[in-house]
Amino acid sequence: MGMRAGPMRIQFFVTELGRGGAETQLKRVAEVLSRRGHHVAVLSLMTPVGYVPELRAEGVEVETLDLRRGRPTARALVEARRAVARFAPDVICSFLFHATLLGAAVAGRRPVVSSIRDPSFGGRSRLLLCSGLARAGLIRRVVANNHTVTRQLVDGGHFAAETAQCIPNGLEVPARGDDPAARERTRASLGVGEGEFLWLHVGNFQAPKDHPNLLGAFERVVGEAPDARLRMVGLGTPPDDVARILARDALGGGRAAHLGERSDVPALMEAADALVLSSSSEGLPNVIMEALSHGTPVVSTDVGGVRELVDHGASGYLVPPRDDKALAHGMLELMARSAVERERMGERGRQRILETYDLERVVDIWEALFRSLARPR
């Protein structure tokens, strides 16, 4: 089948439209496709908690089934079918596992593309189920956001090589910040003094972000570098195990603090000396891409597609996951570099993002995929 010409009708399904990594990518891709003249809609299974005004401002339709977590209903299935019939998409693209199941169930003969964010859709049983849907033709293409996961899906025999495709995350690379006074104001507002080293961590309180690993490592860091400071950004309140670590004397006195959700993360990245990521699992983390795009070097666990972003020793350091001693060592190693060396590391990372992950280039790939699958009218 040849590619369709002209505007397409593209409907995205997402489990919950929040401000996590997968949802952020969906938002960015949907907005660019809409600007290019395509008709774009987003259906959120659960009540959206972010991005609705921004999407609608770009001409993207947004609907929700208002499902509660863990409470699927027959009504939702009926309403999803009606939403598809009403919008009449040429292709459906689902982000996250439950959205993939629903998309496959209500698509009819419309092609379904599933965007996977980790090697197992969140568990082996989920992976086997989605693999079966692909073999049955109910999922036409599975898109991973890094080459590591794409190889795992194919080499593990879960998906045929022609079914699995890598499309990386994309972002609009910002202009370099050139306002030292603004940087100092931001640092001061965070309680970071002159000569103190500011580490930034961005991640919601979810188990894969492994906050205990982060705080255990930082406790080791301040034992050797008392001028280190850590500021954490993300949705939610610290769970009990994290709260207990934060309450320790070694992390008191403004050394470590949780800032909650923030709308000024780019300014925080400009103000930080480095970003740290402590995750036990990832896909292709938006937060690392964003930090590098601001020229901020990174220390991260070596999970998912992180090594496709961070050049070890050149733009940051990679360490094994679930090892706070190794994470602390990487953080101290970066802190030992001079300010000039860290600036060079950040610039190398920024160049990689510019060359490979520019949003317009990434959406070109999504657009070509959708055109290759879209039903002829």
N, C-alpha and C positions, 0 to 999 in steps of 0.2 A: 504494500500500500504506500503510495506517495504521500508526501507531507501536505497538509492542508495549507492553503494560502489565506491571508487575511487574519483578522482577530479571532482568538479562540475563547471559549468559555471554560474556565478552569475553576474547579471547586476544591478547596482544601478542607479536610477533616482534621481536627485536632482534639485530643482528649480533654485538655483544659487550656484555654488561652490565657496563660500567665506570662511572666517575664523570665522564664527559664531559657536555657540555651536553644532547645528545639523550637520553642515558640518564637524566640527572637529571630531565628533564621526564617521561619515561616513568614513572619511579618515583613522582613526585608525583601524576600523574594516576591511576595504577593504585591507589595507596594510598587516595585519596579515593573512587574508585569502589567499592573494597572496603568502605570504611566506610559507604557509602550502601546496602550490601546486595547489590551485584552480585557475581557469581562471576568472579574475575579470575585469569588465569594469564599467566606470562611464559615464553617459550621463547627462550633465548639460543643462537645458532648456535655461538659460541666459548665456551670456559670462562669463566664470570663472574669478574670481578676486583673486584666491589663490589656493595653494596646487597642482597645475598641475605638476610642476617639481618633487615634492616629490612623488606623486603617480606614475608617469611614471618611476621614478628611482626604484620603488618597483615592476615594471612589470605590473602595472594596466593601462589598456587602458582608455584614456580620450577623449571624444567627446563633442561637444557643438552644440546646435541648434541656438545659437546667437540670441535668442529672446530678444526683448526690453520689459521692465516692463509694464505690462498691455496691451501688443499687441500680443495676440495669432494669429497664422496664419495657414491656411490650409497647407502651405508648411511645417511648422514644424511638423504637424501630419504625413505627408507623409515621411519626413526624419526620424522621430522617428520610424515609422514602418520599414523602411529600416535598421535602426541601429539594431533593434531587430532581424530582419531576418538575418542580416549579422553576428551578434554575436551568435545567437541561444542559449539564456540562458536557463538553467534549471529552474531558478527562477528569478523573478524581485523584487527588494526591493526599495521602493520609500521613500525618505525623504522630508517632507514638502508637503503642500496641493496640489499645482499645479502639482508637480511631480507625486503625487498619481493619480490625474485625468488622466494625460497623460499615466502613466503606465497601468492603468486599461483600457484605450481606445485602446492601441496598443498591449497588451499582447497576445491576442488570447486566446489559452487554457493554456498558461503558468501561474503558480500560482504567485500572486502578494502579497507581504508583505508590509504593510504601517507602517512607523515609525512616531508616533505622538509625538509632543513635548509639547503640552498643552491639556487641557481637551476638546477643541472645534475645533481643527484644525485652530484656528484663528477666529472663529465666529460660531454662532448656525446654520446658513444656511449651512455652510461648513460641520459641524458635521452631519447634517441630510443627506446631499448628500452622504458623505462617508459611513454612516450607511446603506443607501439604496444600495450602491455598494456592501457592504459586504453581505447584505441579498440576493442580486442577484448572489452572488458567484464570483463577479469580483475582490473582495479583499478577500484573503483567511485568512489572519491573520493581526491583528492590534497590533503593539508593542508600548507600552508606556515605558518610561525610569524610572518610579517610581511607587510604589504601590498605592499611593494616586490617581493618574490619572487612573490607571487600574481599581480601584474600582469604580470610578466615571463613567467610560465608561460602566461598566457592571450594576451597581446599577441603573443608569439612563435609562436602557433599550435600549441603543444605539447599543450595541454589545453583542452577546452571550458569555457566560463565556468561551466557548471553542475557541472563535475567538480572544479574547483580551488576551494579554500576557505581562508580565513585563520583560524587559531585561534592566538592569541599564546601565548607561554610564560606560565606563572603561577607564583606563589610565595606562601608564607605570610608576609605582611609582619610583621617582628618589632616588638616594642615598642622605642622609642628607648632606647639605652643611656644610663644616668644614673649612671655610676660613674667619675668622673675618675681615681680612684686605680687602678682596674683598667686603664684605658687607659694610664696611665703605666707600670704594671708590664709590660704587654705590649710597649710601646715599648722599655723598658729591656732586656727579654729578647731583643729583636731587635738590640740594640746601637745604638739610636737615642737620642741625647742631647737634652737640653732645648734648644729653639730650632732643632732640625734638622727639615727638612721630609720627611715619610715618604711616598714613592710606593709603591703596591702594584700588582703585576701578577699575575694569576691565569690560568694557561693551561698545558696540557701541552706538551711539546716536540714540536710538530707544525708542519710548514711553514706552514700558514695563519696561525699565531699570530705569525709573523715576528719572532722574538726578535732577529735582527740589527738590524732597524729600531728596536726598543725600545732596545737598548744603544747603537746609534749616536746616537739622540736623547738618551739620558741622558748620554752623554759630552759632548755639546754643552751640556746643562743644567748639569752640574757645573763646566764651564768658566766659566759666568757666575754660578752660585749654588753655591758650595762646600759649603753646609750641606744640600744635597739628598741624600737617601738612597733607595735602591731595593731592595725586597725582592720576589723572585719566588717564586711558589708553583705547583707543578704536578708531575705524574708524569714520570718519566724523568730521565736524566742529560743535561747540556748536550752537544749534538753538537759536533764539533770546531770548527766556525766560531764557534759561540757561546762555547765555552770559551776560544778565543783572544782574543775581545774582552773577556771577563770578566777575563783575565789582564793586561790593559793597566794601566799605572800609574795612569791617570786614574780607573779604577774600583776601585782597591785601597783599602786602609785602611778597609774596612767601608762604602764608598760603595754598592756593589752586591753583592748576594748571592742565591744560589738556596737556598731553604729546603726544597725537595722537596715531597712531598705532606704536607698538614697537615689535621688534623681540626678546627682552630679558626679557620677562615676568617672566620666572623662576627666573632670577637674581633679579628682582624687588620684587618677593614674598619672596625671601630669605632676602632681605634688609628691607622689611616692618615689622613693629611691629604687624600689624593686617590687615585683609582684611575686607572691608565693602561692602555689597550688598544691594541696596535700591529698588529692583524691585517690581513692582505691580503684576507681574506674572512670573512664571518660570516653567520649567520642572524639570530636575535634573541638576543644573548648573555645567558645567565643571569647571568654575573658582573657585567654592568653593572646589571641589574635588582637584584641583591642589594646592590651598593654603594649605589645610589640609595635602596634601601629602608632602609639604615642612615644615610641623610643624608650620604653621602660623595660629593662632586662628582667628575666624570669628565672625562678627556681621552681621546678615542678617534678612531681612523681612521673615516672616513665610509664604511662598508661595510654591505652587507645592510640590515637594519632598524634599525641603530643610531640613525639620526636620528628614528625613531619613539619612542625612549626618551630621548634627550638633546636638550634644547632649547638650541641653540647660544647661548652667552653668558648663558643663564639658569640652567641646571643643570650646565653644563660646556662643553667646546669640542670641535668636530669638525674634523678635518684630513684632507687627502688621504692615501690609503694609500701605502706604499712610498716615503715621503719623510721621512727622519729629521730634516731641517732643519725641515719644517713641524710635525712632531710635537714637536720641542724647543721651537719657538716657542709652540705651544699650552700646553705644560707650564709654560714661563716666564710666560706670560700669566696662568695660573691662580695661580701662586705669587706674582705681583705683587698679587693681590687681598688685602684685609685678611682676618683670621680671621672677622670678622663677616660680610663679604660672602660668603666661602666657605660659612659656615654657612647663609646664606640660599639660596645656590645648591643646597646639599644638601637643604634642606627643600622647595624647588620640585620637585626630582627625586623626592623621597619621595612628595609629593602625587600626581604623575603615576602612580607605581606603584600607590598605593592606589586610585586612581580607575579604572584600566584593567586591571591585571594581577594583581589578587587571585586566588588559586588557586581558591577556591570558584566564582567567576564564570566562570573559564576552564573548569573541569570541567563546569559547566552546559552549555557549548557542546559539549564532547566528548560528553557524555551525550545531548544532543538529536540529535547527528549519528548516534551509534550506534543510538539508538532508531529513527531514520528509515530505517535500512538493515537492521536486524536481521530475520532470517528469522522468519516466524510459526511458532509451535510447534503 
